[in-house]
Amino acid sequence: MFSNDQSQPNLETTIETVKFVIDTSLLITVEKMSSSVPVMLFLVDINSEDIYFVCLNDYIEKVIIPKNSCYDTQDSITIDLPLCNKLDDSGIKNILFYSKRPKFYSFFNKIKYQNDALKYVSDEDLIEQCSYFVKKLLRFDVWSVETPYIKEFHKKLKMFDSEQSLPEIKKMLTKKKYDNVDKEWETSYSAKLFTKEETIVFGFIRSLWESLDSISGIYEECWRECFLPTYYHASICEME
């Protein structure tokens, strides 16, 4: 049994694990590889023929270092693999998720670039520029990941992937009728005046890219802690 309360000092939980002793020299090599290429540890139970997995890059950063930043002075370390990390049908899907990590990091870099570039795009050119950006984003091989968060962003981005994007965005934003005759609304990204509905659309688009840019932080803080013997992962398992 493994108990971990590093992030919530007043809360405790217990996770069933199987232990495996690994040479510290190997972990040091994995740490130097950074987190962009996941290094997976697979442990086979010869009696039950069950296979358990854990991502060593994430384990080092999220479990070992917070407890012992000088772990490299030891000859070996005991790794705790959660028993729920079993390589069954659902486990294979999780491995596929790890395999997409380099693609996700490339995706995050592209979003970061686009979001920064939009700060220098005027509102009158915003729709055209974002339609071009979206075509690039939709070509990334990350949208097959089955999470509600990714699916929702995929749905929103696909609205731009057509020549009729602006009417569709307006329809989705609101059913209210605004006075679009007088262009009297100012924005921070143009010297021109726009209708109230146009300013709402521009605000929605820019906030969408801001939200997209936040995915990388969620990935690092939350997704990389999945399938580790931590309080966060235990909380997820309890909700399922």
Secondary structure, DSSP 8 states (H G I E B T S, - for coil): -EE--SS-TT---EE-EEEEEEEHHHHHHHHHT-SSS--EEEEE-TTT--EEEEEHHHHIIIIIHHH-TTGGGSSEEEEEEETT-B-SHHHHHHHHHHHTHHHHHHHHHHHHHHHHHHTTS-GGGHHHHHHHHHHHHTTSTTTTS--HHHHHHHHHHHTTSSTTHHHHHHHHH-------SS--EEETTEEEEE-HHHHHHHHHHHHHHHHHHTHHHHHHHTGGGTTSSSHHHHHHHHH-
